[in-house]
């Protein structure tokens, strides 16, 4: 899941893809 860096770290922060 390293297609988009922002998506990766954001997904880890919210564990639900906060930005996606």
N, C-alpha and C positions, 0 to 999 in steps of 0.2 A: 504493500500500500504506500509506495513512495512516488506516486504519480505527481502529486502536488504537495510540496513542502508545507504550505500553510494548512492544507487539509490534514496532513499527518499529525502535526503538533496540536492542531485544534481538536482533532478526533481524540487525542490522548487526554486533552484537558477536560473535555466535556464527556468523553467516552460515548458520544452519540453524534459526532459530526456537527458541532455547534454552528460552523460557518456554512456547512453544506445544507 
